[in-house]
Every structure is written in C-alpha cells, then in structure tokens.
Amino acid sequence: MHKAGFIYDDIFLKHETPDRHPETSERLISILNHLKNSDLWNKLIHIKPRKAGYEDIALAHTNAYIEKIKSFGVGYLDGDTYMSEGSLETALYAAGAVIEAIDRCKSGEIERAFCAVRPPGHHAEADRAMGFCIFNNVAVGARYAQKIGYEKVFIIDFDVHHGNGTQHIFESDDTVFYFSTHQYPHYPGTGKESEKGIGRGEGFTYNVTMRAGSGDKDYLHVYHDILPGLIKNFNPGLILVSAGYDIRTEDPLSSIRISSEGIHGIVQNIMASTDKPVIFALEGGYDLEALGESVRITVEEMQQD
C-alpha cells in the first residue's frame, strides 16, 4: 500500500461565499463525511497545511496582484469570485497545503497526497482572480517544487473547465508540462487543441477538448492511450493534479457524463503512468454527493500498489 497523505484543516471552511454560490464549505464537509464513513480514513496520513508566505505566492503571481488581494476587503473580485473576511488567510493555506504536500513527498514521508482545499485555483491568472479562484494553488506548488529541486513538473487538469490561469502562467516554459481535458466550448473559452504553448514552451501544453455529452469511454481513451506517453517522454520528477470533479454526470455546472467508474479509471491511469510522487489538489465539483464519492474513489486508488 502506498503512503498517502490527506491535507486538510477547518481553516478552509472560513472562506465564505454568498447564498446560492456553488463554491461552498459544504463541499469539503461532504468529502470528509465520505472518507470518515469508509475504511480509508484511518489508513491515511493526516497532515495539516502550512500557511503560504507572500513570497511563495509571488512565485506564480505578480506583486501588484498580491497587494490588491491583501487590501481588497469584502466583495466580488470578478463576476464569480468572492472575498469574505476569512478568504485571504484561507487562500494562503490552500496554496500552502500543496507546498506542504510537496515537502512531505520530497522527504519520503508520503508518496501521494490529496489536498482538500478551497478556494480552488486553476482559473487564477498571474495578475487576476477568476472563476472562484484567488491564488493558483497548483501553479504556486509547481514553482515551489522547482525551487526545492524538482526540475520538471507535469500538471494534469481534469476539471470540466479549462485551467486558463495555469496554462498562461506556464505556456512559455519547457520545464512545466500542462495537460488538460475539459468541456469545449465552455467557460472560460480557452483551451483549444491548437494552444500548444509559445516560444520555448511550445509543445509543452496539451489540450484535449471534450464535447458536451462525452462520457467514460471518451475520457478513458485519453487517460489510457494519450497521457501515459506524454508523461514518459517528459519524465517529470513530480506530478500535480488539478482535480475537478465537475466532470460528473450529476454536476450542475457541466455537460460531461463521467460516472464513479470513470473517476476510478481516470485516477487509476494517472497512477499507472508514473512511479514519481503524485499530488491532487481539489478544484471544482458542485454536486455534493458526487463530489464526496469521487474523492473517496480517488483516495482509495491513491493507496493501491
């Protein structure tokens, strides 16, 4: 059985959103309930996140943007992204959770990790908030990983929405590979298959667009037949996964039709593609039951040999 860490703290419940906003603290409560009601909970290595410093956030975000967030107060940063009194500290811990997981993998204490965090991150650009995201947790994590010796990092993003922020932060970089499957056309409108990176980073962005109604068979083709070869050729030292479970059939924000079996297959194929550390960071997923079940499946597969 692989040594799997679960990074969580109640601090993530302090990012408050308005009534009827889909990104709520109930998402994490559902995840915790599903794990605690299984035999997985006691097999996990439970880890508290650290609070990222602003110097850590600056690895992926501009100083001007960081200053804006520090002084913003309460309200909407964009049409979707809300800041409450507790959101800044929560966002620092969300990025810090990924950093903590990376350090624990580097030390050999764990081999795999799931970061149950909010707010999510993959829409956050270097200089602006977007799509429920304040800081780009995975992007900060990738840069931190390189800082401590992981020369090449592979990012997998299976959220139903394209991770525009992550792509743009790394699109001119040949040391970070960004791979995404996402519904298209769909929010945020980026992620065409023709987008392959720019300059030195050309060829290190790989988008697979999924039409509305795509299901298990479509996704498993990609994750079984395409992804493993890309990982093998790139040969990263670490894999970070933007884990968005809004691909589930039940999800209100998508038209993708992934079942529990599909989640199992996606995660299983990711794990089978590498013997290097793999860290999942929660992104989307807005049907509470489907989200909790999907994370349980992910954690179960993380622990398998």
Buried (B, 14 or more C-beta within 10 A) or exposed (E): EEBBBBBBBEBBBBBBBEEEEBBBBEBBEBBBBBBEEEEBBEBBBEBEBBBBEEEBBBBBBBEEBBEBBEEBEEEEBEEBBBBBEBBBEBBBBBBBBBBBBBBBBBEEEBBBBBBBBBBBBBBBBBBBBBBBBBBBBBBBBBBBBBEEEBEBBBBBBBBBBBBBBBBBBBBBBBBBBBBBBBBBEBBBEBBEEEBBBEEEBEEBBBBBBBEEEBBBEBBBEBBBEBBBEBBEEBEBBBBBBBBBBBBBBBBEBBBBBBBBEBBBBBBBBBBBBBEBBBBBBBBBBBBBEBBBBBBBBBBBBBBEE
